[in-house]
Amino acid sequence: MIVHKEDMRPQVWVNIHGGAGNIDVQHIFETEDMAGKCTLCAKSFFHPGDSIGQHVHETNGEIYYVLEGELVVTEDGVEHVLRPGDAAFTANGASHRVENRTQQTASMLAIIMP
C-alpha cells in the first residue's frame, strides 16, 4: 500500500492524556489499513509547550521515534531527552509522557502495536 503525503489524514489532539496544548497529527496509515498489526502510525508535531500526558501501556506497545527537534520523554518517572534518530518503546504496563520544552517545533513518528 502506498499513501502520498497529501492523502494522509490530519487530526488535532487536544490535551491528549491530560497533556498541554494541541498536538498536530498526520496519520500515515489508518488503523483499518494495517491488517491488525498496528492501531496507530502517525507523525506528531509538538509546538513549544505541547505535551502528551502520562499514560500506561498495558495491552499494547508504543514506539516513539524523534524526527526533528528535541522532546523529553518520561518513562516510569525517569526523564530522557530525545533528539532526531533517538527512539523509545513502552509496553508491558510501563508508563510514559512526552513534552516539548524548547522554543522550536519538534516531531516524532508514533506507532502503537496491539
C-alpha positions as semicolon CSV with decimal commas, in nm:
position;residue;x (nm);y (nm);z (nm)
1;M;0,000;0,000;0,000
2;I;0,126;0,344;-0,095
3;V;-0,001;0,660;0,071
4;H;0,102;1,001;-0,059
5;K;0,153;1,283;0,188
6;E;-0,140;1,483;0,053
7;D;-0,371;1,186;0,120
8;M;-0,270;1,146;0,485
9;R;-0,547;1,245;0,727
10;P;-0,469;1,539;0,958
11;Q;-0,602;1,550;1,313
12;V;-0,553;1,766;1,620
13;W;-0,525;1,602;1,962
14;V;-0,632;1,849;2,231
15;N;-0,488;1,790;2,580
16;I;-0,426;1,422;2,497
17;H;-0,399;1,208;2,813
18;G;-0,417;1,532;3,014
19;G;-0,120;1,690;2,837
20;A;-0,088;2,055;2,738
21;G;-0,167;2,218;2,407
22;N;-0,272;2,081;2,071
23;I;-0,069;1,809;1,900
24;D;-0,098;1,822;1,521
25;V;-0,109;1,467;1,386
26;Q;-0,066;1,334;1,034
27;H;-0,199;0,977;1,011
28;I;0,034;0,789;0,777
29;F;-0,182;0,477;0,769
30;E;-0,531;0,430;0,907
31;T;-0,594;0,151;1,158
32;E;-0,804;-0,050;0,914
33;D;-0,522;-0,040;0,656
34;M;-0,268;-0,212;0,882
35;A;-0,412;-0,566;0,892
36;G;-0,442;-0,569;1,271
37;K;-0,066;-0,517;1,313
38;C;-0,087;-0,158;1,441
39;T;-0,355;0,074;1,573
40;L;-0,160;0,397;1,510
41;C;0,110;0,502;1,265
42;A;0,136;0,879;1,264
43;K;0,369;1,176;1,262
44;S;0,304;1,405;1,558
45;F;0,407;1,770;1,569
46;F;0,478;1,931;1,909
47;H;0,482;2,308;1,925
48;P;0,665;2,472;2,217
49;G;0,495;2,368;2,542
50;D;0,289;2,087;2,388
51;S;0,279;1,752;2,567
52;I;0,112;1,413;2,582
53;G;0,024;1,335;2,943
54;Q;0,136;1,034;3,144
55;H;-0,036;0,711;3,039
56;V;0,017;0,336;3,077
57;H;0,056;0,076;2,802
58;E;-0,078;-0,248;2,949
59;T;-0,233;-0,416;2,646
60;N;-0,025;-0,262;2,368
61;G;0,318;-0,116;2,294
62;E;0,419;0,221;2,155
63;I;0,727;0,334;1,969
64;Y;0,835;0,698;1,962
65;Y;1,098;0,788;1,700
66;V;1,210;1,152;1,703
67;L;1,232;1,308;1,357
68;E;1,316;1,670;1,436
69;G;1,371;1,891;1,737
70;E;1,405;1,776;2,097
71;L;1,149;1,601;2,315
72;V;1,158;1,500;2,681
73;V;1,017;1,150;2,729
74;T;0,947;1,040;3,084
75;E;0,932;0,662;3,123
76;D;0,819;0,530;3,462
77;G;0,923;0,859;3,623
78;V;1,269;0,886;3,462
79;E;1,324;1,173;3,218
80;H;1,517;1,126;2,893
81;V;1,597;1,391;2,633
82;L;1,545;1,252;2,283
83;R;1,681;1,410;1,967
84;P;1,647;1,318;1,596
85;G;1,723;0,949;1,547
86;D;1,653;0,859;1,913
87;A;1,370;0,620;1,996
88;A;1,169;0,486;2,290
89;F;0,948;0,178;2,332
90;T;0,688;0,148;2,609
91;A;0,484;-0,168;2,685
92;N;0,409;-0,435;2,949
93;G;0,244;-0,198;3,198
94;A;0,508;0,075;3,174
95;S;0,404;0,440;3,156
96;H;0,533;0,739;2,964
97;R;0,470;1,100;2,870
98;V;0,634;1,331;2,616
99;E;0,677;1,707;2,605
100;N;0,843;1,979;2,405
101;R;1,029;2,209;2,645
102;T;1,208;2,401;2,370
103;Q;1,109;2,705;2,166
104;Q;1,119;2,506;1,839
105;T;0,861;2,270;1,690
106;A;0,955;1,903;1,725
107;S;0,813;1,597;1,554
108;M;0,811;1,222;1,605
109;L;0,679;0,908;1,445
110;A;0,443;0,720;1,679
111;I;0,348;0,358;1,623
112;I;0,111;0,165;1,852
113;M;0,100;-0,214;1,822
114;P;-0,155;-0,445;1,989
